[in-house]
């Protein structure tokens, strides 16, 4: 599956400072008061796309107090860390005077701060996320408990899963609306970058664009904001392509080489119901789905049904070997460009297996049909 990951945390670049005196002309300072401290060292680290770098440090004294004032932060995500599993997140900017309190044994769950409005907002987003996790976990626990106590077979388990799907989707929808509304009230806040990544871009594109506009105007030279801007632009183009392949739209033309290096056009199948099946030899879920695809092909191939297999392979030999091993008898095409495939770009494919069902006139009937859903749809068409 393709995913856009905004912050990838890599290796640590360590930088140590003594905690005596101050040589920070911006006036930035963090003062802390921690309970249950044992005189540990505590580090301030900046998070970025390239990694995590410790930018200041201090030793917690016998009273549980520490001061950091050697670093002038630019706006960004930071964390106070005692060890790898014990840290708290902050969003800091220059010239702030921040005070923090926490339990030194559990910074993340006990952390409170003053003097950093962005950190306060980040904490509010985090509280919302924790509440959502609690609610969705409760549904998952219901399913697991039923599986064990009722000893459900696969058919009954699938039925229960479908019953729980609607309340789960309602929870996600309600939570997304709350987060979106909060972001729209904070469109120039750096902390909103993390929160917005929980929202589906195709559904909340206007929220992404509003946040992008607010942050770009406020921090035009910030590299993280520039990366976010580029991501929003890419997302906007992807959503536009997705709109073009909605049900009822005309399926965009595809002309790709077959395994015999002859161009084959989607439009050449006009007059038939066509399933465009995006897959790849390296995709385990695709290979798992192929027996079902083969079954419906055999069932409907003499009734005006055809499949066009579009592979996202990049290794020709692996592609041909998979076709032979799986016994695929329908037309297969690929430009061997992996995720950069022309077909992948045209149909806004973000994960595989993925299917597009096209009618006799070349209009899209349905997308992403698999398993029983594919069989059901074809049964309706060829009844």
BELBELVEN-V415310 format. One record per residue. N is the residue number from 1. PSI is psi in whole degrees, 0 to 359 (NA if undefined). Layout:
n | psi
N | PSI
N | PSI
This chain:
n | psi
1 | 142
2 | 139
3 | 147
4 | 117
5 | 117
6 | 316
7 | 113
8 | 114
9 | 120
10 | 217
11 | 163
12 | 138
13 | 110
14 | 137
15 | 121
16 | 142
17 | 148
18 | 162
19 | 29
20 | 125
21 | 178
22 | 133
23 | 33
24 | 105
25 | 340
26 | 342
27 | 3
28 | 142
29 | 142
30 | 124
31 | 136
32 | 150
33 | 109
34 | 133
35 | 161
36 | 34
37 | 152
38 | 32
39 | 30
40 | 164
41 | 147
42 | 141
43 | 143
44 | 124
45 | 140
46 | 135
47 | 133
48 | 180
49 | 336
50 | 350
51 | 200
52 | 126
53 | 128
54 | 124
55 | 347
56 | 162
57 | 164
58 | 163
59 | 130
60 | 126
61 | 184
62 | 335
63 | 3
64 | 18
65 | 152
66 | 159
67 | 136
68 | 123
69 | 28
70 | 355
71 | 140
72 | 100
73 | 144
74 | 158
75 | 132
76 | 179
77 | 136
78 | 168
79 | 146
80 | 124
81 | 133
82 | 317
83 | 181
84 | 335
85 | 5
86 | 94
87 | 164
88 | 145
89 | 143
90 | 158
91 | 113
92 | 155
93 | 169
94 | 156
95 | 9
96 | 149
97 | 108
98 | 135
99 | 138
100 | 149
101 | 148
102 | 168
103 | 122
104 | 341
105 | 345
106 | 72
107 | 315
108 | 320
109 | 349
110 | 357
111 | 133
112 | 147
113 | 159
114 | 150
115 | 356
116 | 93
117 | 324
118 | 321
119 | 321
120 | 315
121 | 318
122 | 319
123 | 324
124 | 317
125 | 318
126 | 322
127 | 319
128 | 316
129 | 320
130 | 321
131 | 320
132 | 319
133 | 319
134 | 317
135 | 314
136 | 326
137 | 326
138 | 322
139 | 319
140 | 322
141 | 324
142 | 315
143 | 314
144 | 318
145 | 317
146 | 320
147 | 319
148 | 309
149 | 324
150 | 353
151 | 57
152 | 139
153 | 176
154 | 324
155 | 314
156 | 326
157 | 320
158 | 322
159 | 316
160 | 320
161 | 319
162 | 325
163 | 323
164 | 346
165 | 318
166 | 311
167 | 328
168 | 313
169 | 324
170 | 319
171 | 313
172 | 318
173 | 314
174 | 317
175 | 317
176 | 320
177 | 320
178 | 314
179 | 316
180 | 317
181 | 321
182 | 320
183 | 319
184 | 338
185 | 357
186 | 53
187 | 355
188 | 21
189 | 127
190 | 325
191 | 336
192 | 342
193 | 315
194 | 318
195 | 321
196 | 340
197 | 353
198 | 350
199 | 141
200 | 121
201 | 321
202 | 336
203 | 331
204 | 37
205 | 322
206 | 329
207 | 318
208 | 315
209 | 322
210 | 318
211 | 319
212 | 314
213 | 313
214 | 316
215 | 322
216 | 322
217 | 325
218 | 323
219 | 65
220 | 336
221 | 4
222 | 127
223 | 322
224 | 321
225 | 322
226 | 321
227 | 320
228 | 319
229 | 315
230 | 320
231 | 319
232 | 320
233 | 317
234 | 319
235 | 320
236 | 320
237 | 320
238 | 319
239 | 321
240 | 319
241 | 321
242 | 321
243 | 327
244 | 346
245 | 32
246 | 161
247 | 131
248 | 340
249 | 159
250 | 131
251 | 125
252 | 145
253 | 143
254 | 129
255 | 107
256 | 157
257 | 141
258 | 181
259 | 345
260 | 12
261 | 32
262 | 133
263 | 136
264 | 129
265 | 140
266 | 321
267 | 343
268 | 349
269 | 9
270 | 140
271 | 350
272 | 156
273 | 125
274 | 130
275 | 113
276 | 116
277 | 106
278 | 125
279 | 184
280 | 153
281 | 330
282 | 356
283 | 105
284 | 315
285 | 328
286 | 313
287 | 326
288 | 328
289 | 338
290 | 321
291 | 323
292 | 320
293 | 318
294 | 320
295 | 313
296 | 331
297 | 314
298 | 327
299 | 325
300 | 2
301 | 333
302 | 9
303 | 16
304 | 24
305 | 137
306 | 155
307 | 139
308 | 106
309 | 122
310 | 109
311 | 140
312 | 28
313 | 162
314 | 349
315 | 110
316 | 316
317 | 318
318 | 322
319 | 310
320 | 323
321 | 319
322 | 320
323 | 316
324 | 314
325 | 321
326 | 350
327 | 45
328 | 120
329 | 353
330 | 164
331 | 139
332 | 135
333 | 155
334 | 140
335 | 4
336 | 40
337 | 16
338 | 223
339 | 348
340 | 10
341 | 142
342 | 319
343 | 320
344 | 318
345 | 317
346 | 321
347 | 13
348 | 43
349 | 122
350 | 345
351 | 156
352 | 153
353 | 149
354 | 139
355 | 151
356 | 122
357 | 126
358 | 138
359 | 184
360 | 336
361 | 3
362 | 15
363 | 147
364 | 127
365 | 316
366 | 163
367 | 155
368 | 40
369 | 132
370 | 164
371 | 225
372 | 329
373 | 321
374 | 314
375 | 318
376 | 317
377 | 318
378 | 326
379 | 324
380 | 318
381 | 318
382 | 27
383 | NA
